[in-house]
Amino acid sequence: MGCLLPSLFPDTGAQPDRLIPSRLLTGCILLLTLALCACGASEPPAPDNAGLAMEACDELGSRARCGELRVPENPDAAGDPEARQISLNIVLLPAVASSPKPDPVFVLVGGPGEAATDLVDRLPPLFRELNRERDLVLVDQRGTGQSNPLDCAPAEPFDYAIDSRESARRQMELLRACLSGYEADLRFYTTPYAVDDLEAVRQALGYGPINLWGGSYGSRVALIYLRRHPQALRAAVLDGVAPLAIRLPHHALADADAALRQLFAHCARAPSCRQRFPDLENRSRALIAELNRTPRQVRAEHPLSQEPLTVSMDGDLLASLIRMALYQRDLGPLLPLAIELAAEGDFRPFIWLLTSLEDLSDNISLGLQQSILCAEDVMRPVSAESGGDSILQLDMSEAARAICEFWPRGQLPEDYFEPVSSDAPVLLISGALDPVTPPRWGELAAEGLSDSRHLVVPGAHHIASHSGCVVDIVVDFIDSADPAGLETDCIADIKPFSPFISMAGPAMQSAAEPAEDEEAAGD
């Protein structure tokens, strides 16, 4: 999760769910992020989608239908004609089949702060498969996209040359300015309100029980939906599971360190990688500590514009970039080489990653993100999970708390942080190399879900639904709503990609390196 931005498809080149330092995004904090199943068939929605008029929106494709649902910002003031109303932006993609299934799939994205409808023009294969027989429904969560957005984008372009202190000062200044300009009561922009909005959309569209796919922070939304509206759920997929027990950013450092150690261990099992990079953990720790003591002004060319670029590279920035690369299956294998090059004074791979984030603020509603994190994560006490042996050595809590000291925080139900219990069919999916929602959180969430199954995908990072045969498993689960009956042996073939040992490419298996010592790339 935060800036836990999930991306729904980090393995295909989209930006991931992550916690980003303020240097990368001036407006983002230095984090980086039931009851019984109602499984019976329901009647298809009426042609006009019951009480909500949905109209063709050709700019999103010939089949897309768009609409808005007005809801009270404060549900307790629903009867007050003077109370503020907000519009929820909705896109419905009708099923391709001529005789579609009656139960749609609602897609819940992450961040928090991503807009679900942004997916329409870049749907991953999984959702295209689900859309063959089922409607897809995407709702911009209140505070995101076109649902009364709480945007907070910097007016000035990135200034990579400023130091961490100046970066933090500008970030706080930006967030204070945005806060004073919102036409919204931010106390009503927490997850329970978003969940009740989804239920209002379901009813307005005339659907019976629905299916949910929730990725990263979206998995938390799905869990709360299970609790608050169990009668409306048929089945749920939780990918990159973020249960109520996770506290961002406080758990983020320990989880990122663990993922990085797994990546280094994978390198050590490959003779060519082990020989090229013999002591990655200590090498990384020493480099980050050195840069924190003595930051460097790194000069390079912008990879796209070719303009001269100066970056103030300190240990926190480098550690944050390492952590971000861990989100994506195709970037993680580059880290051993990138770290070695940086230790030798060549920071180009990290600068390429840094500049790829320039447009990130356009995709995230930072005001909504702060409202969620401050109410549900940052200000909750937690014992430290990572001590002096941390590789990344990031303080991911101080800056977050400083923001939440002045950011409005909504009230949550008294039982909000209790584990969610449900008998509904649930499929939980974790990437073994996930740096923010690793398998331990999926295991914890599954304890209260009696009809659930937890799949750990060996070679996946953050969000695994779109990797290899997992697509087919998810489609089969939505069809059957039977987690126990799924055939899942194929996920063992989704192995980590081989690490790069030079700019020419990854470590290659040779006669001197038997397959059991160096895994080939999966799927």
Number of C-alpha atoms within 10 A of each C-alpha: 34 31 32 28 28 32 26 29 25 24 21 14 12 13 20 27 35 30 27 27 27 25 30 24 24 28 28 32 32 29 28 28 33 20 17 14 20 19 18 9 12 14 12 16 17 11 10 12 16 15 13 17 15 20 14 15 15 11 8 16 12 10 13 18 19 18 17 19 21 15 17 18 23 17 16 9 13 14 9 11 9 8 14 16 18 19 17 24 24 21 25 24 21 18 21 16 12 8 10 16 17 19 27 29 23 22 22 27 30 32 29 32 32 30 26 23 24 17 16 17 10 12 13 16 14 18 22 16 17 22 21 16 20 25 21 24 24 24 29 27 32 29 28 27 24 18 20 20 23 28 24 24 22 18 8 7 10 16 16 19 17 16 16 18 11 11 21 21 12 17 23 20 13 18 24 15 12 18 18 8 10 15 11 17 13 21 18 23 26 26 25 17 18 21 23 16 23 24 18 15 23 21 18 16 22 19 20 22 25 21 23 27 24 27 33 34 32 29 26 27 27 28 28 23 25 28 17 17 16 19 19 20 25 26 28 28 26 30 29 35 35 28 27 19 16 21 19 29 28 27 21 30 28 21 21 27 20 20 23 25 15 14 21 22 14 20 27 20 15 24 20 22 24 19 12 19 19 15 12 24 17 12 15 22 17 16 22 26 18 15 17 17 11 12 19 17 16 18 17 17 14 16 16 9 8 9 9 10 18 17 21 18 26 22 24 23 26 25 22 26 19 24 27 24 24 27 30 27 26 19 20 25 25 23 24 24 21 22 23 19 16 16 16 10 11 16 20 18 17 21 23 15 16 20 16 15 14 13 13 13 18 14 18 26 25 29 26 25 28 30 26 25 26 24 21 23 21 24 19 12 9 14 7 10 12 18 10 6 10 16 26 25 21 21 15 24 20 14 17 24 17 13 18 17 11 13 19 18 22 17 11 16 7 7 8 13 13 10 19 23 17 22 17 25 27 29 28 26 27 29 27 23 30 26 29 38 32 24 24 14 18 25 19 17 24 23 13 15 22 13 17 24 20 18 20 20 28 18 22 29 30 34 31 28 31 20 25 17 17 20 18 18 20 26 17 17 21 26 15 13 24 18 21 12 11 15 12 13 8 13 21 13 16 19 17 24 23 24 27 23 24 15 10 7 12 18 23 18 17 11 6 9 15 12 12 9 14 22 20 18 15 17 14
